[in-house]
Amino acid sequence: MAFIRPCADLRNNYNEISKICHETKEPMYITKNGANDLVVLCDEAYEKLKKDVEQTEEERIERLVSEHFDKHYASFEEFKKDFNKKIEQALKDIEEGRYQTLNEFCAEMEEKYDIK
């Protein structure tokens, strides 16, 4: 959700703007005469953004995978258990004919998203 405030709010409501930026970690757009003029970020969000820009694509992917893993699994053992469960379900689905070939899947995505 975009937060937009007139420039007078920087002077008159600084503490409120600061609080919103810190709580949401989202940018605050500051307008001047009705047009975008500035973007305000809390320091934590700015440092994360700066770090993201400085990362290579490989580092960024590794960080995202790690964050996703940490969010969903308490341990590597839990991950292995979940992975095995999903493999077993996939094999069962194949045995029961509930699957698509890669070509069928790609054709469906090309049609759905109008990919040429």
Biopython code that builds the backbone (N, CA, C, O; Angstrom):
import numpy as np
from Bio.PDB.StructureBuilder import StructureBuilder

atoms = [
    (1, "MET", "N", (0.842, -1.177, 0.000)),
    (1, "MET", "CA", (0.000, 0.000, 0.000)),
    (1, "MET", "C", (0.887, 1.240, 0.000)),
    (1, "MET", "O", (1.804, 1.347, 0.814)),
    (2, "ALA", "N", (0.627, 2.157, -0.888)),
    (2, "ALA", "CA", (1.420, 3.382, -0.981)),
    (2, "ALA", "C", (0.967, 4.386, 0.070)),
    (2, "ALA", "O", (-0.226, 4.592, 0.292)),
    (3, "PHE", "N", (1.947, 5.000, 0.702)),
    (3, "PHE", "CA", (1.676, 6.066, 1.656)),
    (3, "PHE", "C", (2.077, 7.368, 0.981)),
    (3, "PHE", "O", (3.221, 7.524, 0.554)),
    (4, "ILE", "N", (1.141, 8.300, 0.885)),
    (4, "ILE", "CA", (1.387, 9.563, 0.199)),
    (4, "ILE", "C", (1.012, 10.704, 1.133)),
    (4, "ILE", "O", (-0.075, 10.715, 1.709)),
    (5, "ARG", "N", (1.918, 11.659, 1.277)),
    (5, "ARG", "CA", (1.668, 12.790, 2.154)),
    (5, "ARG", "C", (2.150, 14.077, 1.483)),
    (5, "ARG", "O", (3.109, 14.042, 0.712)),
    (6, "PRO", "N", (1.504, 15.206, 1.761)),
    (6, "PRO", "CA", (1.994, 16.491, 1.245)),
    (6, "PRO", "C", (3.258, 16.911, 1.999)),
    (6, "PRO", "O", (3.491, 16.477, 3.127)),
    (7, "CYS", "N", (4.066, 17.753, 1.367)),
    (7, "CYS", "CA", (5.343, 18.147, 1.961)),
    (7, "CYS", "C", (5.179, 18.856, 3.314)),
    (7, "CYS", "O", (6.071, 18.778, 4.158)),
    (8, "ALA", "N", (4.075, 19.531, 3.524)),
    (8, "ALA", "CA", (3.855, 20.209, 4.809)),
    (8, "ALA", "C", (3.837, 19.225, 5.970)),
    (8, "ALA", "O", (4.169, 19.586, 7.100)),
    (9, "ASP", "N", (3.448, 17.971, 5.693)),
    (9, "ASP", "CA", (3.413, 16.963, 6.753)),
    (9, "ASP", "C", (4.803, 16.619, 7.283)),
    (9, "ASP", "O", (4.941, 16.183, 8.426)),
    (10, "LEU", "N", (5.833, 16.811, 6.458)),
    (10, "LEU", "CA", (7.191, 16.565, 6.965)),
    (10, "LEU", "C", (7.487, 17.483, 8.148)),
    (10, "LEU", "O", (8.108, 17.066, 9.126)),
    (11, "ARG", "N", (7.050, 18.704, 8.054)),
    (11, "ARG", "CA", (7.277, 19.679, 9.123)),
    (11, "ARG", "C", (6.258, 19.494, 10.252)),
    (11, "ARG", "O", (6.619, 19.512, 11.429)),
    (12, "ASN", "N", (5.007, 19.320, 9.892)),
    (12, "ASN", "CA", (3.942, 19.328, 10.891)),
    (12, "ASN", "C", (3.692, 17.975, 11.556)),
    (12, "ASN", "O", (3.218, 17.921, 12.690)),
    (13, "ASN", "N", (4.009, 16.883, 10.856)),
    (13, "ASN", "CA", (3.694, 15.552, 11.385)),
    (13, "ASN", "C", (4.875, 14.588, 11.242)),
    (13, "ASN", "O", (4.694, 13.414, 10.920)),
    (14, "TYR", "N", (6.073, 15.095, 11.482)),
    (14, "TYR", "CA", (7.271, 14.277, 11.295)),
    (14, "TYR", "C", (7.207, 12.982, 12.095)),
    (14, "TYR", "O", (7.480, 11.911, 11.554)),
    (15, "ASN", "N", (6.851, 13.061, 13.371)),
    (15, "ASN", "CA", (6.841, 11.865, 14.229)),
    (15, "ASN", "C", (5.888, 10.801, 13.698)),
    (15, "ASN", "O", (6.200, 9.611, 13.744)),
    (16, "GLU", "N", (4.743, 11.216, 13.202)),
    (16, "GLU", "CA", (3.775, 10.270, 12.634)),
    (16, "GLU", "C", (4.338, 9.603, 11.378)),
    (16, "GLU", "O", (4.219, 8.391, 11.203)),
    (17, "ILE", "N", (4.946, 10.402, 10.514)),
    (17, "ILE", "CA", (5.542, 9.846, 9.289)),
    (17, "ILE", "C", (6.654, 8.874, 9.646)),
    (17, "ILE", "O", (6.741, 7.789, 9.071)),
    (18, "SER", "N", (7.497, 9.251, 10.583)),
    (18, "SER", "CA", (8.585, 8.372, 11.027)),
    (18, "SER", "C", (8.035, 7.058, 11.570)),
    (18, "SER", "O", (8.542, 5.986, 11.240)),
    (19, "LYS", "N", (7.012, 7.139, 12.390)),
    (19, "LYS", "CA", (6.408, 5.943, 12.978)),
    (19, "LYS", "C", (5.862, 5.019, 11.892)),
    (19, "LYS", "O", (6.092, 3.810, 11.939)),
    (20, "ILE", "N", (5.144, 5.573, 10.918)),
    (20, "ILE", "CA", (4.581, 4.765, 9.826)),
    (20, "ILE", "C", (5.692, 4.076, 9.039)),
    (20, "ILE", "O", (5.603, 2.885, 8.742)),
    (21, "CYS", "N", (6.747, 4.836, 8.701)),
    (21, "CYS", "CA", (7.855, 4.269, 7.930)),
    (21, "CYS", "C", (8.550, 3.147, 8.692)),
    (21, "CYS", "O", (8.893, 2.120, 8.106)),
    (22, "HIS", "N", (8.759, 3.333, 9.988)),
    (22, "HIS", "CA", (9.419, 2.296, 10.797)),
    (22, "HIS", "C", (8.536, 1.065, 10.975)),
    (22, "HIS", "O", (9.028, -0.062, 10.914)),
    (23, "GLU", "N", (7.262, 1.264, 11.189)),
    (23, "GLU", "CA", (6.364, 0.128, 11.413)),
    (23, "GLU", "C", (6.120, -0.682, 10.144)),
    (23, "GLU", "O", (6.070, -1.911, 10.193)),
    (24, "THR", "N", (5.969, -0.008, 9.017)),
    (24, "THR", "CA", (5.614, -0.711, 7.776)),
    (24, "THR", "C", (6.824, -1.110, 6.945)),
    (24, "THR", "O", (6.731, -2.012, 6.112)),
    (25, "LYS", "N", (7.957, -0.450, 7.159)),
    (25, "LYS", "CA", (9.162, -0.662, 6.339)),
    (25, "LYS", "C", (8.888, -0.356, 4.870)),
    (25, "LYS", "O", (9.572, -0.864, 3.981)),
    (26, "GLU", "N", (7.879, 0.479, 4.626)),
    (26, "GLU", "CA", (7.479, 0.862, 3.276)),
    (26, "GLU", "C", (7.848, 2.322, 3.022)),
    (26, "GLU", "O", (7.991, 3.096, 3.968)),
    (27, "PRO", "N", (8.004, 2.701, 1.760)),
    (27, "PRO", "CA", (8.311, 4.100, 1.453)),
    (27, "PRO", "C", (7.108, 5.008, 1.658)),
    (27, "PRO", "O", (5.958, 4.587, 1.530)),
    (28, "MET", "N", (7.397, 6.248, 1.974)),
    (28, "MET", "CA", (6.384, 7.297, 2.094)),
    (28, "MET", "C", (6.663, 8.287, 0.965)),
    (28, "MET", "O", (7.757, 8.846, 0.885)),
    (29, "TYR", "N", (5.689, 8.503, 0.102)),
    (29, "TYR", "CA", (5.836, 9.447, -1.012)),
    (29, "TYR", "C", (5.394, 10.817, -0.542)),
    (29, "TYR", "O", (4.298, 10.988, -0.010)),
    (30, "ILE", "N", (6.271, 11.795, -0.748)),
    (30, "ILE", "CA", (5.995, 13.168, -0.335)),
    (30, "ILE", "C", (5.726, 13.989, -1.595)),
    (30, "ILE", "O", (6.526, 13.999, -2.531)),
    (31, "THR", "N", (4.590, 14.671, -1.598)),
    (31, "THR", "CA", (4.220, 15.468, -2.777)),
    (31, "THR", "C", (4.455, 16.948, -2.528)),
    (31, "THR", "O", (4.402, 17.424, -1.395)),
    (32, "LYS", "N", (4.714, 17.660, -3.611)),
    (32, "LYS", "CA", (4.875, 19.117, -3.565)),
    (32, "LYS", "C", (4.042, 19.674, -4.710)),
    (32, "LYS", "O", (4.264, 19.337, -5.873)),
    (33, "ASN", "N", (3.097, 20.515, -4.377)),
    (33, "ASN", "CA", (2.168, 21.062, -5.371)),
    (33, "ASN", "C", (1.455, 19.944, -6.141)),
    (33, "ASN", "O", (1.203, 20.059, -7.341)),
    (34, "GLY", "N", (1.138, 18.865, -5.426)),
    (34, "GLY", "CA", (0.368, 17.771, -6.015)),
    (34, "GLY", "C", (1.160, 16.768, -6.828)),
    (34, "GLY", "O", (0.585, 15.813, -7.350)),
    (35, "ALA", "N", (2.468, 16.958, -6.948)),
    (35, "ALA", "CA", (3.300, 16.033, -7.737)),
    (35, "ALA", "C", (4.317, 15.347, -6.818)),
    (35, "ALA", "O", (4.754, 15.929, -5.825)),
    (36, "ASN", "N", (4.687, 14.120, -7.154)),
    (36, "ASN", "CA", (5.705, 13.427, -6.367)),
    (36, "ASN", "C", (6.988, 14.237, -6.344)),
    (36, "ASN", "O", (7.440, 14.749, -7.368)),
    (37, "ASP", "N", (7.577, 14.345, -5.135)),
    (37, "ASP", "CA", (8.803, 15.123, -4.975)),
    (37, "ASP", "C", (9.893, 14.324, -4.280)),
    (37, "ASP", "O", (11.048, 14.349, -4.705)),
    (38, "LEU", "N", (9.533, 13.610, -3.206)),
    (38, "LEU", "CA", (10.501, 12.858, -2.416)),
    (38, "LEU", "C", (9.935, 11.487, -2.056)),
    (38, "LEU", "O", (8.727, 11.258, -2.107)),
    (39, "VAL", "N", (10.844, 10.584, -1.691)),
    (39, "VAL", "CA", (10.456, 9.302, -1.126)),
    (39, "VAL", "C", (11.231, 9.155, 0.175)),
    (39, "VAL", "O", (12.451, 9.317, 0.199)),
    (40, "VAL", "N", (10.518, 8.845, 1.262)),
    (40, "VAL", "CA", (11.127, 8.723, 2.574)),
    (40, "VAL", "C", (11.060, 7.263, 3.012)),
    (40, "VAL", "O", (10.015, 6.620, 2.916)),
    (41, "LEU", "N", (12.190, 6.754, 3.493)),
    (41, "LEU", "CA", (12.276, 5.379, 4.010)),
    (41, "LEU", "C", (12.895, 5.407, 5.397)),
    (41, "LEU", "O", (13.708, 6.280, 5.697)),
    (42, "CYS", "N", (12.517, 4.459, 6.245)),
    (42, "CYS", "CA", (13.236, 4.317, 7.502)),
    (42, "CYS", "C", (14.628, 3.764, 7.177)),
    (42, "CYS", "O", (14.828, 3.164, 6.121)),
    (43, "ASP", "N", (15.569, 3.963, 8.069)),
    (43, "ASP", "CA", (16.950, 3.557, 7.829)),
    (43, "ASP", "C", (17.063, 2.051, 7.587)),
    (43, "ASP", "O", (17.818, 1.620, 6.715)),
    (44, "GLU", "N", (16.325, 1.256, 8.346)),
    (44, "GLU", "CA", (16.386, -0.208, 8.195)),
    (44, "GLU", "C", (15.968, -0.635, 6.787)),
    (44, "GLU", "O", (16.626, -1.476, 6.176)),
    (45, "ALA", "N", (14.884, -0.064, 6.272)),
    (45, "ALA", "CA", (14.418, -0.402, 4.929)),
    (45, "ALA", "C", (15.412, 0.078, 3.876)),
    (45, "ALA", "O", (15.639, -0.607, 2.879)),
    (46, "TYR", "N", (16.007, 1.256, 4.093)),
    (46, "TYR", "CA", (16.989, 1.784, 3.144)),
    (46, "TYR", "C", (18.223, 0.886, 3.098)),
    (46, "TYR", "O", (18.711, 0.565, 2.014)),
    (47, "GLU", "N", (18.731, 0.479, 4.259)),
    (47, "GLU", "CA", (19.920, -0.381, 4.305)),
    (47, "GLU", "C", (19.646, -1.722, 3.625)),
    (47, "GLU", "O", (20.511, -2.248, 2.925)),
    (48, "LYS", "N", (18.450, -2.275, 3.825)),
    (48, "LYS", "CA", (18.091, -3.541, 3.168)),
    (48, "LYS", "C", (18.025, -3.346, 1.660)),
    (48, "LYS", "O", (18.517, -4.181, 0.902)),
    (49, "LEU", "N", (17.425, -2.257, 1.229)),
    (49, "LEU", "CA", (17.332, -1.951, -0.197)),
    (49, "LEU", "C", (18.721, -1.791, -0.799)),
    (49, "LEU", "O", (19.007, -2.321, -1.873)),
    (50, "LYS", "N", (19.578, -1.060, -0.102)),
    (50, "LYS", "CA", (20.945, -0.846, -0.570)),
    (50, "LYS", "C", (21.698, -2.175, -0.660)),
    (50, "LYS", "O", (22.416, -2.425, -1.628)),
    (51, "LYS", "N", (21.531, -3.008, 0.339)),
    (51, "LYS", "CA", (22.182, -4.323, 0.344)),
    (51, "LYS", "C", (21.673, -5.182, -0.811)),
    (51, "LYS", "O", (22.457, -5.865, -1.470)),
    (52, "ASP", "N", (20.365, -5.147, -1.057)),
    (52, "ASP", "CA", (19.773, -5.919, -2.161)),
    (52, "ASP", "C", (20.352, -5.480, -3.503)),
    (52, "ASP", "O", (20.627, -6.315, -4.364)),
    (53, "VAL", "N", (20.536, -4.184, -3.681)),
    (53, "VAL", "CA", (21.057, -3.659, -4.943)),
    (53, "VAL", "C", (22.504, -4.088, -5.142)),
    (53, "VAL", "O", (22.931, -4.356, -6.265)),
    (54, "GLU", "N", (23.255, -4.151, -4.050)),
    (54, "GLU", "CA", (24.669, -4.509, -4.130)),
    (54, "GLU", "C", (24.898, -6.007, -4.329)),
    (54, "GLU", "O", (25.990, -6.409, -4.730)),
    (55, "GLN", "N", (23.897, -6.835, -4.058)),
    (55, "GLN", "CA", (24.050, -8.282, -4.195)),
    (55, "GLN", "C", (24.042, -8.704, -5.658)),
    (55, "GLN", "O", (23.394, -8.088, -6.504)),
    (56, "THR", "N", (24.786, -9.780, -5.927)),
    (56, "THR", "CA", (24.694, -10.379, -7.248)),
    (56, "THR", "C", (23.385, -11.143, -7.331)),
    (56, "THR", "O", (22.741, -11.390, -6.312)),
    (57, "GLU", "N", (22.991, -11.516, -8.531)),
    (57, "GLU", "CA", (21.755, -12.278, -8.710)),
    (57, "GLU", "C", (21.834, -13.596, -7.939)),
    (57, "GLU", "O", (20.851, -14.022, -7.332)),
    (58, "GLU", "N", (22.988, -14.232, -7.963)),
    (58, "GLU", "CA", (23.170, -15.507, -7.245)),
    (58, "GLU", "C", (23.014, -15.311, -5.738)),
    (58, "GLU", "O", (22.371, -16.123, -5.074)),
    (59, "GLU", "N", (23.592, -14.252, -5.199)),
    (59, "GLU", "CA", (23.467, -13.964, -3.767)),
    (59, "GLU", "C", (22.019, -13.658, -3.400)),
    (59, "GLU", "O", (21.535, -14.083, -2.350)),
    (60, "ARG", "N", (21.334, -12.923, -4.262)),
    (60, "ARG", "CA", (19.933, -12.573, -4.019)),
    (60, "ARG", "C", (19.064, -13.829, -4.002)),
    (60, "ARG", "O", (18.205, -13.980, -3.133)),
    (61, "ILE", "N", (19.283, -14.724, -4.954)),
    (61, "ILE", "CA", (18.525, -15.980, -5.003)),
    (61, "ILE", "C", (18.806, -16.812, -3.764)),
    (61, "ILE", "O", (17.884, -17.361, -3.160)),
    (62, "GLU", "N", (20.079, -16.909, -3.378)),
    (62, "GLU", "CA", (20.444, -17.675, -2.185)),
    (62, "GLU", "C", (19.775, -17.107, -0.937)),
    (62, "GLU", "O", (19.291, -17.862, -0.094)),
    (63, "ARG", "N", (19.746, -15.768, -0.816)),
    (63, "ARG", "CA", (19.108, -15.140, 0.341)),
    (63, "ARG", "C", (17.608, -15.417, 0.359)),
    (63, "ARG", "O", (17.046, -15.733, 1.408)),
    (64, "LEU", "N", (16.952, -15.298, -0.810)),
    (64, "LEU", "CA", (15.512, -15.537, -0.875)),
    (64, "LEU", "C", (15.170, -16.983, -0.541)),
    (64, "LEU", "O", (14.195, -17.244, 0.163)),
    (65, "VAL", "N", (15.967, -17.922, -1.042)),
    (65, "VAL", "CA", (15.735, -19.334, -0.739)),
    (65, "VAL", "C", (15.913, -19.568, 0.758)),
    (65, "VAL", "O", (15.112, -20.261, 1.385)),
    (66, "SER", "N", (16.958, -18.990, 1.321)),
    (66, "SER", "CA", (17.218, -19.149, 2.754)),
    (66, "SER", "C", (16.078, -18.557, 3.590)),
    (66, "SER", "O", (15.635, -19.171, 4.561)),
    (67, "GLU", "N", (15.608, -17.372, 3.215)),
    (67, "GLU", "CA", (14.498, -16.750, 3.944)),
    (67, "GLU", "C", (13.250, -17.615, 3.851)),
    (67, "GLU", "O", (12.546, -17.803, 4.843)),
    (68, "HIS", "N", (12.973, -18.142, 2.661)),
    (68, "HIS", "CA", (11.798, -18.996, 2.466)),
    (68, "HIS", "C", (11.926, -20.257, 3.321)),
    (68, "HIS", "O", (10.975, -20.654, 3.993)),
    (69, "PHE", "N", (13.098, -20.881, 3.294)),
    (69, "PHE", "CA", (13.331, -22.090, 4.080)),
    (69, "PHE", "C", (13.113, -21.813, 5.559)),
    (69, "PHE", "O", (12.389, -22.544, 6.235)),
    (70, "ASP", "N", (13.747, -20.744, 6.064)),
    (70, "ASP", "CA", (13.636, -20.408, 7.488)),
    (70, "ASP", "C", (12.201, -20.108, 7.899)),
    (70, "ASP", "O", (11.807, -20.377, 9.034)),
    (71, "LYS", "N", (11.419, -19.550, 6.973)),
    (71, "LYS", "CA", (10.029, -19.199, 7.268)),
    (71, "LYS", "C", (9.153, -20.451, 7.386)),
    (71, "LYS", "O", (8.201, -20.471, 8.166)),
    (72, "HIS", "N", (9.477, -21.498, 6.608)),
    (72, "HIS", "CA", (8.603, -22.660, 6.521)),
    (72, "HIS", "C", (9.084, -23.903, 7.284)),
    (72, "HIS", "O", (8.293, -24.806, 7.559)),
    (73, "TYR", "N", (10.358, -23.949, 7.621)),
    (73, "TYR", "CA", (10.889, -25.159, 8.261)),
    (73, "TYR", "C", (11.724, -24.804, 9.477)),
    (73, "TYR", "O", (12.556, -23.898, 9.443)),
    (74, "ALA", "N", (11.479, -25.550, 10.562)),
    (74, "ALA", "CA", (12.236, -25.329, 11.790)),
    (74, "ALA", "C", (13.611, -25.980, 11.718)),
    (74, "ALA", "O", (14.538, -25.564, 12.413)),
    (75, "SER", "N", (13.741, -27.014, 10.867)),
    (75, "SER", "CA", (15.015, -27.724, 10.766)),
    (75, "SER", "C", (15.128, -28.394, 9.402)),
    (75, "SER", "O", (14.155, -28.490, 8.654)),
    (76, "PHE", "N", (16.325, -28.851, 9.098)),
    (76, "PHE", "CA", (16.537, -29.558, 7.846)),
    (76, "PHE", "C", (15.794, -30.896, 7.872)),
    (76, "PHE", "O", (15.307, -31.350, 6.837)),
    (77, "GLU", "N", (15.706, -31.519, 9.023)),
    (77, "GLU", "CA", (14.961, -32.779, 9.152)),
    (77, "GLU", "C", (13.489, -32.585, 8.799)),
    (77, "GLU", "O", (12.893, -33.427, 8.127)),
    (78, "GLU", "N", (12.909, -31.482, 9.250)),
    (78, "GLU", "CA", (11.516, -31.178, 8.922)),
    (78, "GLU", "C", (11.363, -30.986, 7.407)),
    (78, "GLU", "O", (10.383, -31.440, 6.816)),
    (79, "PHE", "N", (12.333, -30.314, 6.785)),
    (79, "PHE", "CA", (12.309, -30.131, 5.337)),
    (79, "PHE", "C", (12.354, -31.480, 4.618)),
    (79, "PHE", "O", (11.569, -31.720, 3.700)),
    (80, "LYS", "N", (13.271, -32.360, 5.032)),
    (80, "LYS", "CA", (13.397, -33.667, 4.377)),
    (80, "LYS", "C", (12.105, -34.472, 4.510)),
    (80, "LYS", "O", (11.680, -35.125, 3.557)),
    (81, "LYS", "N", (11.486, -34.428, 5.678)),
    (81, "LYS", "CA", (10.233, -35.140, 5.895)),
    (81, "LYS", "C", (9.146, -34.609, 4.960)),
    (81, "LYS", "O", (8.421, -35.391, 4.343)),
    (82, "ASP", "N", (9.031, -33.294, 4.853)),
    (82, "ASP", "CA", (8.043, -32.667, 3.977)),
    (82, "ASP", "C", (8.343, -32.977, 2.511)),
    (82, "ASP", "O", (7.429, -33.250, 1.733)),
    (83, "PHE", "N", (9.610, -32.936, 2.138)),
    (83, "PHE", "CA", (10.012, -33.217, 0.759)),
    (83, "PHE", "C", (9.663, -34.656, 0.383)),
    (83, "PHE", "O", (9.117, -34.906, -0.692)),
    (84, "ASN", "N", (9.978, -35.592, 1.266)),
    (84, "ASN", "CA", (9.646, -37.003, 1.006)),
    (84, "ASN", "C", (8.143, -37.200, 0.873)),
    (84, "ASN", "O", (7.685, -37.949, 0.009)),
    (85, "LYS", "N", (7.383, -36.536, 1.719)),
    (85, "LYS", "CA", (5.920, -36.622, 1.657)),
    (85, "LYS", "C", (5.416, -36.135, 0.297)),
    (85, "LYS", "O", (4.528, -36.752, -0.292)),
    (86, "LYS", "N", (5.976, -35.039, -0.201)),
    (86, "LYS", "CA", (5.559, -34.490, -1.492)),
    (86, "LYS", "C", (5.972, -35.400, -2.642)),
    (86, "LYS", "O", (5.221, -35.551, -3.606)),
    (87, "ILE", "N", (7.144, -36.005, -2.559)),
    (87, "ILE", "CA", (7.594, -36.947, -3.600)),
    (87, "ILE", "C", (6.662, -38.157, -3.628)),
    (87, "ILE", "O", (6.251, -38.603, -4.699)),
    (88, "GLU", "N", (6.329, -38.686, -2.452)),
    (88, "GLU", "CA", (5.415, -39.827, -2.385)),
    (88, "GLU", "C", (4.055, -39.482, -2.993)),
    (88, "GLU", "O", (3.475, -40.294, -3.714)),
    (89, "GLN", "N", (3.546, -38.287, -2.707)),
    (89, "GLN", "CA", (2.267, -37.860, -3.268)),
    (89, "GLN", "C", (2.371, -37.728, -4.778)),
    (89, "GLN", "O", (1.451, -38.116, -5.499)),
    (90, "ALA", "N", (3.482, -37.182, -5.265)),
    (90, "ALA", "CA", (3.670, -37.023, -6.713)),
    (90, "ALA", "C", (3.709, -38.383, -7.407)),
    (90, "ALA", "O", (3.099, -38.558, -8.462)),
    (91, "LEU", "N", (4.410, -39.330, -6.831)),
    (91, "LEU", "CA", (4.474, -40.672, -7.419)),
    (91, "LEU", "C", (3.093, -41.325, -7.442)),
    (91, "LEU", "O", (2.728, -41.990, -8.412)),
    (92, "LYS", "N", (2.334, -41.129, -6.374)),
    (92, "LYS", "CA", (0.969, -41.662, -6.314)),
    (92, "LYS", "C", (0.097, -41.016, -7.400)),
    (92, "LYS", "O", (-0.678, -41.698, -8.072)),
    (93, "ASP", "N", (0.233, -39.692, -7.562)),
    (93, "ASP", "CA", (-0.525, -38.982, -8.598)),
    (93, "ASP", "C", (-0.186, -39.530, -9.987)),
    (93, "ASP", "O", (-1.077, -39.703, -10.818)),
    (94, "ILE", "N", (1.083, -39.800, -10.237)),
    (94, "ILE", "CA", (1.500, -40.343, -11.532)),
    (94, "ILE", "C", (0.882, -41.717, -11.752)),
    (94, "ILE", "O", (0.359, -42.004, -12.829)),
    (95, "GLU", "N", (0.945, -42.564, -10.728)),
    (95, "GLU", "CA", (0.359, -43.906, -10.832)),
    (95, "GLU", "C", (-1.128, -43.848, -11.153)),
    (95, "GLU", "O", (-1.651, -44.698, -11.873)),
    (96, "GLU", "N", (-1.806, -42.833, -10.609)),
    (96, "GLU", "CA", (-3.254, -42.707, -10.790)),
    (96, "GLU", "C", (-3.618, -41.825, -11.985)),
    (96, "GLU", "O", (-4.792, -41.521, -12.199)),
    (97, "GLY", "N", (-2.610, -41.413, -12.767)),
    (97, "GLY", "CA", (-2.862, -40.658, -13.989)),
    (97, "GLY", "C", (-3.181, -39.188, -13.783)),
    (97, "GLY", "O", (-3.685, -38.532, -14.696)),
    (98, "ARG", "N", (-2.901, -38.668, -12.618)),
    (98, "ARG", "CA", (-3.167, -37.245, -12.335)),
    (98, "ARG", "C", (-1.878, -36.441, -12.538)),
    (98, "ARG", "O", (-1.191, -36.093, -11.578)),
    (99, "TYR", "N", (-1.569, -36.156, -13.798)),
    (99, "TYR", "CA", (-0.379, -35.382, -14.104)),
    (99, "TYR", "C", (-0.494, -34.797, -15.504)),
    (99, "TYR", "O", (-1.381, -35.166, -16.273)),
    (100, "GLN", "N", (0.413, -33.881, -15.824)),
    (100, "GLN", "CA", (0.531, -33.296, -17.148)),
    (100, "GLN", "C", (1.968, -33.477, -17.608)),
    (100, "GLN", "O", (2.891, -33.461, -16.793)),
    (101, "THR", "N", (2.158, -33.649, -18.899)),
    (101, "THR", "CA", (3.510, -33.666, -19.423)),
    (101, "THR", "C", (4.026, -32.224, -19.438)),
    (101, "THR", "O", (3.244, -31.279, -19.336)),
    (102, "LEU", "N", (5.323, -32.065, -19.564)),
    (102, "LEU", "CA", (5.908, -30.730, -19.634)),
    (102, "LEU", "C", (5.361, -29.981, -20.841)),
    (102, "LEU", "O", (5.053, -28.794, -20.742)),
    (103, "ASN", "N", (5.237, -30.652, -21.969)),
    (103, "ASN", "CA", (4.704, -30.004, -23.173)),
    (103, "ASN", "C", (3.272, -29.527, -22.955)),
    (103, "ASN", "O", (2.917, -28.430, -23.387)),
    (104, "GLU", "N", (2.446, -30.332, -22.293)),
    (104, "GLU", "CA", (1.062, -29.931, -22.010)),
    (104, "GLU", "C", (1.036, -28.719, -21.082)),
    (104, "GLU", "O", (0.271, -27.777, -21.291)),
    (105, "PHE", "N", (1.883, -28.758, -20.055)),
    (105, "PHE", "CA", (1.948, -27.649, -19.100)),
    (105, "PHE", "C", (2.385, -26.366, -19.805)),
    (105, "PHE", "O", (1.771, -25.316, -19.619)),
    (106, "CYS", "N", (3.436, -26.446, -20.608)),
    (106, "CYS", "CA", (3.934, -25.257, -21.317)),
    (106, "CYS", "C", (2.877, -24.699, -22.266)),
    (106, "CYS", "O", (2.691, -23.485, -22.349)),
    (107, "ALA", "N", (2.190, -25.582, -22.977)),
    (107, "ALA", "CA", (1.138, -25.129, -23.895)),
    (107, "ALA", "C", (0.034, -24.412, -23.120)),
    (107, "ALA", "O", (-0.481, -23.390, -23.573)),
    (108, "GLU", "N", (-0.329, -24.945, -21.958)),
    (108, "GLU", "CA", (-1.366, -24.321, -21.128)),
    (108, "GLU", "C", (-0.929, -22.933, -20.649)),
    (108, "GLU", "O", (-1.716, -21.988, -20.683)),
    (109, "MET", "N", (0.321, -22.812, -20.204)),
    (109, "MET", "CA", (0.838, -21.516, -19.736)),
    (109, "MET", "C", (0.943, -20.511, -20.882)),
    (109, "MET", "O", (0.636, -19.331, -20.712)),
    (110, "GLU", "N", (1.384, -20.995, -22.065)),
    (110, "GLU", "CA", (1.473, -20.105, -23.217)),
    (110, "GLU", "C", (0.120, -19.548, -23.592)),
    (110, "GLU", "O", (-0.011, -18.371, -23.929)),
    (111, "GLU", "N", (-0.892, -20.407, -23.531)),
    (111, "GLU", "CA", (-2.245, -19.949, -23.862)),
    (111, "GLU", "C", (-2.796, -19.025, -22.773)),
    (111, "GLU", "O", (-3.365, -17.974, -23.068)),
    (112, "LYS", "N", (-2.624, -19.425, -21.532)),
    (112, "LYS", "CA", (-3.156, -18.662, -20.418)),
    (112, "LYS", "C", (-2.556, -17.262, -20.342)),
    (112, "LYS", "O", (-3.272, -16.292, -20.093)),
    (113, "TYR", "N", (-1.243, -17.153, -20.555)),
    (113, "TYR", "CA", (-0.546, -15.872, -20.408)),
    (113, "TYR", "C", (-0.176, -15.242, -21.753)),
    (113, "TYR", "O", (0.619, -14.304, -21.812)),
    (114, "ASP", "N", (-0.758, -15.766, -22.820)),
    (114, "ASP", "CA", (-0.563, -15.225, -24.169)),
    (114, "ASP", "C", (0.932, -15.063, -24.478)),
    (114, "ASP", "O", (1.389, -13.999, -24.897)),
    (115, "ILE", "N", (1.673, -16.150, -24.257)),
    (115, "ILE", "CA", (3.107, -16.176, -24.516)),
    (115, "ILE", "C", (3.324, -16.679, -25.939)),
    (115, "ILE", "O", (2.806, -17.731, -26.317)),
    (116, "LYS", "N", (4.069, -15.948, -26.705)),
    (116, "LYS", "CA", (4.333, -16.328, -28.098)),
    (116, "LYS", "C", (5.689, -16.948, -28.226)),
    (116, "LYS", "O", (6.091, -17.333, -29.325)),
]
sb = StructureBuilder()
sb.init_structure("model")
sb.init_model(0)
sb.init_chain("A")
sb.init_seg("    ")
for serial, (resi, resn, name, xyz) in enumerate(atoms, 1):
    if name == "N":
        sb.init_residue(resn, " ", resi, " ")
    sb.init_atom(name, np.array(xyz, "f"), 0.0, 1.0, " ", f" {name:<3s}", serial, name[0])
structure = sb.get_structure()
